[in-house]
Amino acid sequence: MARVVVVGGGIAGVYFAYRLLQGVNAEVLLVEPKPAHEFVIGIPMAYGGLVKFKDLVFPLSQLKRIKHVWDYAKTLEGRCVRLANSSDVCGDYVVLAPGSYKVGNAEYWSVEGAERLFEKIRTARAIRFIVSEFTPVMGFQEIAYAVKTRFPDKEVSVHLVYVSDDYMFLLEPWKAKAKEIGLEVTDEPPPLSRDELHISVPAVRPHPLSAGLDVRPDTLETQYERVYLIGDSALLRLGLPPIGWGSLWQASIVAQAIASEISKGYIEVTPDEWSSQNDPEAFKRWLTYRMTTGTPLVYLKGLYQIWATRVFASL
Ligand SMILES: Cc1cc2nc3c(=O)[nH]c(=O)nc-3n(C[C@H](O)[C@H](O)[C@H](O)COP(=O)(O)OP(=O)(O)OC[C@H]3O[C@@H](n4cnc5c(N)ncnc54)[C@H](O)[C@@H]3O)c2cc1C
């Protein structure tokens, strides 16, 4: 049976494993340093009160079809992953999905960090998200929406001091939506005053594991045969914003490619809801559309339920 090593049990890694096992029987080893998978996209729902923070955490001890290797991946040697404990995990395929590296203190990208930040937000009168990074960690806009919706009396504002054009194309259409629900969006923030919380939005970088890897935009294969890079780091390397929809798109393409190679001996990918966007420019246009229409929390709840009952539950 073919062995597939997946590094990173986040949105990309888990969705990849789900799609792969839908198409083929394979031995899947998931290298993940945390004891649980976190449904990061759903964090704004917890801010909005639609789910509890703990509902976004799926213990990896519940996995039935794939094996959790509870460790950090340190380096890649061919199709072998060297772990922090110095042992190697090798496969016929390696799919790297370690997410991105974040630089900054406001930790809203992990469930635990997001809950800590929520406690500070709960007691503040005004919450100001200050964006002054070339490539900010996305998700602050959804959190701002959710906080304003749940606590309409709080002042919630976003200050776009400095952002790269690659992000502004996403944030411009979002501004109108923000205004509709009473979120103020300006450039410079007002001086910090009592009862206010200023949140410096962190910067995002490719994960160190992806250093030196080239990734082909059509197949997501790196320069090493049967070694793929998907998720936030792959998106950053392709000049695309690191957004969960992009991770689903990439996970879907790679899962189909590997499943067909294992079962038929050649690579065949059928475009579907996500993978039909295999042209980076078309993908950017599609993302702009999504940002214009927004993702209402209630839709996210639908995605969360599918994730809990079909995606994670099947693994
Ligand atoms: C608050 C918030 C809201 C968001 N909302 C949306 C949204 O509405 N729509 C949308 O499209 N996107 C959204 N995003 C973005 C989306 O969550 C990310 O793009 C997505 O999680 C990226 O998936 P990933 O698997 O690449 O990374 P992650 O989900 O971050 O997972 C990476 C995994 O790799 C593991 N890992 C790290 N280092 C190693 C290592 N050395 N070895 C092994 N494993 C490792 C980590 O522990 C983690 O489990 C949001 C993000 C945030 C923070």
The ligand as a Gaussian input file, in Angstrom:
#p B3LYP/6-31G(d) Opt

LIG

0 1
 C       -9.159000      34.189000      12.861000
 C       -8.990000      33.675000      11.479000
 C      -10.082000      33.618000      10.631000
 C       -9.958000      33.170000       9.331000
 N      -11.045000      33.138000       8.537000
 C      -10.943000      32.701000       7.277000
 C      -12.092000      32.676000       6.415000
 O      -13.207000      33.059000       6.781000
 N      -11.933000      32.205000       5.168000
 C      -10.730000      31.783000       4.736000
 O      -10.641000      31.366000       3.589000
 N       -9.611000      31.804000       5.518000
 C       -9.691000      32.260000       6.770000
 N       -8.575000      32.286000       7.574000
 C       -7.279000      31.786000       7.064000
 C       -7.182000      30.257000       7.263000
 O       -7.478000      29.907000       8.582000
 C       -5.782000      29.791000       6.906000
 O       -5.492000      30.205000       5.599000
 C       -5.711000      28.251000       7.012000
 O       -5.862000      27.850000       8.354000
 C       -4.387000      27.756000       6.463000
 O       -4.367000      26.366000       6.532000
 P       -2.992000      25.607000       6.690000
 O       -3.319000      24.168000       6.856000
 O       -2.035000      26.035000       5.630000
 O       -2.388000      26.169000       8.056000
 P       -2.914000      25.961000       9.537000
 O       -4.387000      25.785000       9.557000
 O       -2.298000      27.075000      10.306000
 O       -2.271000      24.576000       9.988000
 C       -0.890000      24.361000      10.017000
 C       -0.630000      23.141000      10.908000
 O        0.748000      22.768000      10.780000
 C        1.264000      22.476000      12.067000
 N        2.726000      22.678000      12.048000
 C        3.411000      23.848000      12.153000
 N        4.732000      23.623000      12.121000
 C        4.881000      22.281000      11.991000
 C        6.026000      21.426000      11.901000
 N        7.278000      21.905000      11.966000
 N        5.795000      20.103000      11.772000
 C        4.546000      19.595000      11.713000
 N        3.432000      20.359000      11.793000
 C        3.612000      21.680000      11.924000
 C        0.533000      23.452000      12.988000
 O        0.557000      22.997000      14.354000
 C       -0.866000      23.436000      12.393000
 O       -1.670000      22.425000      12.944000
 C       -8.671000      32.754000       8.865000
 C       -7.561000      32.794000       9.721000
 C       -7.717000      33.257000      11.013000
 C       -6.501000      33.327000      11.915000

